[in-house]
């Protein structure tokens, strides 16, 4: 389903690149954040257990074992992973912002559709257009508020553990919101063109249970 | 934008209704604008009512709940003008940059790996080998397998998909009526949001955290932690599983449904050994949280990595090439929930700074509302909301409103959390938005109307259980108290 008038290959390709980029960023963020948290937990648990083990070994006269455990403890604690939790959290926030934009494209955002579904396809159209326009309006406002906030932020301000500039971290608010706004406009345009609204619930596409919203209106 | 029943889907021309749906929020917004320019005067309580009316009107258009929440907050701030709207943008970031909330994406990821990783089938085999020879054998095994899977996945949809898609065809093949199987699985799957780890309980903890309402004696009531809620959910979860199992057994015995061949000890042992890797996850998560080894978020991260590991390397049912697809599905699911959380956080921040729940609590005590009446009204409101909204959204919107009132009446926050979870379970199992029904309908190819009839016996059991949980707080509070997690 092309967003642009047929034949404009360049815009079509750009659109597809944006789609893939979006998916790729999200996958990397969630995967990396999970791995980082896992490693940090194992690291902390390993370090604290190495001490216990070293004490136990020296109490039982196993000097070499105690030395080995001590070495493990020292080498583990020399790696400081206190930043891991913060990095994982920020990665998830970024993932959430871009994922929300992806969700607009795939129609995963839940809403109350029992009333809309009772309407005939023709009567439904203005309501869906209004709902989508509200989405674009809200995300547009938030994007602008976020951009102003980031712009006014002190350039020297850094995050607690990582000491990265705050404005880079907060940049996900305007970026994510504007992308989401763009996605809402895109869905509106497509709905206008083809009468198709993406729709799914909890990532499950029910066979034979597709909501009528998802079917092309005549 | 979730679901609809066949009856509701019948196209009906409703141009006037459509116009009304669009016009109401616009009119409400215009009233706000008039108030902004002092053309009309609004009292504090009218403003609060306007906020809720606008939220409901926006939601009725079918827009994402998150957007409806955010827009009504923005409109309200516009009237107030004393709060800088710029704060909203920041709030959308700071409301989720907390490590505790990350338990939600981790558990969703773990659930997605488990659903596609062959864990569900092994749990079913294990449950069948243990109790398959009883009346309603496969149905009972379904209840047990749902409970086991719920104890590792944290979501009810994952449970219905994971267990249902394997056991429902088997139930039909073995000569049970399809209605029986669909009824059992659609309701047992709802155990997912009560049994720890549960994403819904995390959401409840997130929605109420940081609030400090005052109890009946004026002392500050602390909100419930994720760990407390997880331990508290264990006894009600086991009780509900037992009750659903009893209903299954009774119906199978009455109608003399077929029973499975008794499995030999060797077969039981083999099934256990096969399913051990999945079952170990229950010990890892719950044991880890209770012993203090992990925080709930860390346990969730461990669960996600562990689930990835056993799906790909031990059971080998998930190819490495399919992992990005699982990641993408889990992340768009989590992003959706996190987006509602951010907007609901802004909404509840506005409610709190306007003292709305507190004044509702004051009003309630002034009217002489007792605990019994409050709990009854809470149940009715939550069950009604379950007719329209997704469980996560209901908890996020209602918990910050209900918590101060409950605290004022001396209802324990943990009890409230469990009560809300059971209410959400009921909502998942009846139309028009009962997600479990739609999932079960997708698997069995049965219509929603037929499924609604099919789940009735179990839904009735659930309602009885809801009354029990509501009026016997000890069901939820006993275990955490015994373990010294609560006072």
Interface residues (C-beta under 8 A of the other chain):
Chain A: X23 X26 X27 X29 X30 X31 X33 X34 X35 X37 X38 X41 X45 X85 X88 X89 X90 X92 X93 X95 X96 X97 X98 X99 X100 X102 X103 X106 X107 X108 X109 X110 X111 X112 X113 X114 X115 X116 X117 X118 X119 X120 X121 X122 X123 X124 X126 X127 X128 X130 X131 X132 X134 X135 X137 X138 X139 X141 X142 X145 X146 X148 X149 X170 X172 X173 X197 X199 X201 X202 X203 X204 X206 X207 X208 X209 X211 X212 X213
Chain B: X1 X2 X3 X4 X8 X9 X11 X12 X13 X14 X15 X17 X18 X19 X21 X22 X25 X58 X59 X60 X61 X62 X63 X64 X65 X66 X67 X68 X70 X71 X74 X85 X86 X88 X89 X90 X92 X93 X96 X97 X98 X99 X101 X102 X105 X106 X109 X157 X161 X293 X294 X297 X298 X301 X302 X304 X305 X324 X327 X328 X329 X330 X331 X332 X333 X334 X335 X336 X338 X339 X340 X342 X387 X388 X389 X390 X392 X393 X432 X433 X435 X438 X439 X441 X442 X445 X448
